[in-house]
Amino acid sequence: MTFNVTPPRQILPVLQKIKDSYLFWHNYHQTMPKTQKYSLGVKIDNLFTEIIEAVVTAGFLKRNEKIPYVHKAIQKLDTLKIFLMILWETKTLNNKKYATLSILLDEIGKMLGGWHGQLLKQNSPEDLGEK
């Protein structure tokens, strides 16, 4: 039996960055001490998946329906950053891993912030022909 494998669709750049960040986190999460792995580690893992879900959903919606999902992704990202900071401050996450994740998440934050700002501008009353 032969299977035809088609290459995956190209995904949004912000979604690719989130996916890459999650894969980096996932590798570390597997090796975390059990005390943090099943508490804060699970919360962080869930936040990553919720961010992915919000961005994927926004990607499929009409322009004027995207804003709440992009906003939700930004909110979840900010929470994720705080939880990672706690892991770093408790010495569960070393400096190198924390720095790598922080850089990736800051880039994602800038991308989401730009997307959010663009959506707000595109959906402003002036751009919709209203006054």
QUITA-V466887 format. One record per residue. N is the residue number from 1. RES is the residue in one letter. NEAR is the number of other ideal C-beta (glycine too) atoms within 10 Angstrom. Layout:
# QUITA-V466887
n=N res=RES near=NEAR
n=N res=RES near=NEAR
This chain:
# QUITA-V466887
n=1 res=M near=2
n=2 res=T near=4
n=3 res=F near=4
n=4 res=N near=4
n=5 res=V near=6
n=6 res=T near=5
n=7 res=P near=5
n=8 res=P near=6
n=9 res=R near=5
n=10 res=Q near=8
n=11 res=I near=14
n=12 res=L near=14
n=13 res=P near=11
n=14 res=V near=22
n=15 res=L near=19
n=16 res=Q near=12
n=17 res=K near=19
n=18 res=I near=27
n=19 res=K near=14
n=20 res=D near=13
n=21 res=S near=22
n=22 res=Y near=19
n=23 res=L near=10
n=24 res=F near=14
n=25 res=W near=23
n=26 res=H near=11
n=27 res=N near=10
n=28 res=Y near=19
n=29 res=H near=16
n=30 res=Q near=9
n=31 res=T near=7
n=32 res=M near=17
n=33 res=P near=9
n=34 res=K near=8
n=35 res=T near=11
n=36 res=Q near=17
n=37 res=K near=16
n=38 res=Y near=11
n=39 res=S near=11
n=40 res=L near=18
n=41 res=G near=22
n=42 res=V near=12
n=43 res=K near=14
n=44 res=I near=24
n=45 res=D near=16
n=46 res=N near=12
n=47 res=L near=22
n=48 res=F near=22
n=49 res=T near=13
n=50 res=E near=17
n=51 res=I near=26
n=52 res=I near=17
n=53 res=E near=14
n=54 res=A near=23
n=55 res=V near=27
n=56 res=V near=15
n=57 res=T near=16
n=58 res=A near=25
n=59 res=G near=14
n=60 res=F near=9
n=61 res=L near=13
n=62 res=K near=6
n=63 res=R near=11
n=64 res=N near=10
n=65 res=E near=13
n=66 res=K near=22
n=67 res=I near=17
n=68 res=P near=12
n=69 res=Y near=19
n=70 res=V near=25
n=71 res=H near=16
n=72 res=K near=17
n=73 res=A near=28
n=74 res=I near=18
n=75 res=Q near=15
n=76 res=K near=21
n=77 res=L near=23
n=78 res=D near=12
n=79 res=T near=15
n=80 res=L near=24
n=81 res=K near=17
n=82 res=I near=9
n=83 res=F near=14
n=84 res=L near=21
n=85 res=M near=13
n=86 res=I near=15
n=87 res=L near=20
n=88 res=W near=17
n=89 res=E near=10
n=90 res=T near=11
n=91 res=K near=8
n=92 res=T near=19
n=93 res=L near=24
n=94 res=N near=12
n=95 res=N near=9
n=96 res=K near=8
n=97 res=K near=17
n=98 res=Y near=17
n=99 res=A near=12
n=100 res=T near=16
n=101 res=L near=21
n=102 res=S near=14
n=103 res=I near=11
n=104 res=L near=17
n=105 res=L near=21
n=106 res=D near=12
n=107 res=E near=16
n=108 res=I near=23
n=109 res=G near=17
n=110 res=K near=12
n=111 res=M near=19
n=112 res=L near=24
n=113 res=G near=13
n=114 res=G near=12
n=115 res=W near=20
n=116 res=H near=17
n=117 res=G near=11
n=118 res=Q near=13
n=119 res=L near=19
n=120 res=L near=13
n=121 res=K near=10
n=122 res=Q near=13
n=123 res=N near=14
n=124 res=S near=10
n=125 res=P near=8
n=126 res=E near=8
n=127 res=D near=10
n=128 res=L near=10
n=129 res=G near=6
n=130 res=E near=7
n=131 res=K near=5
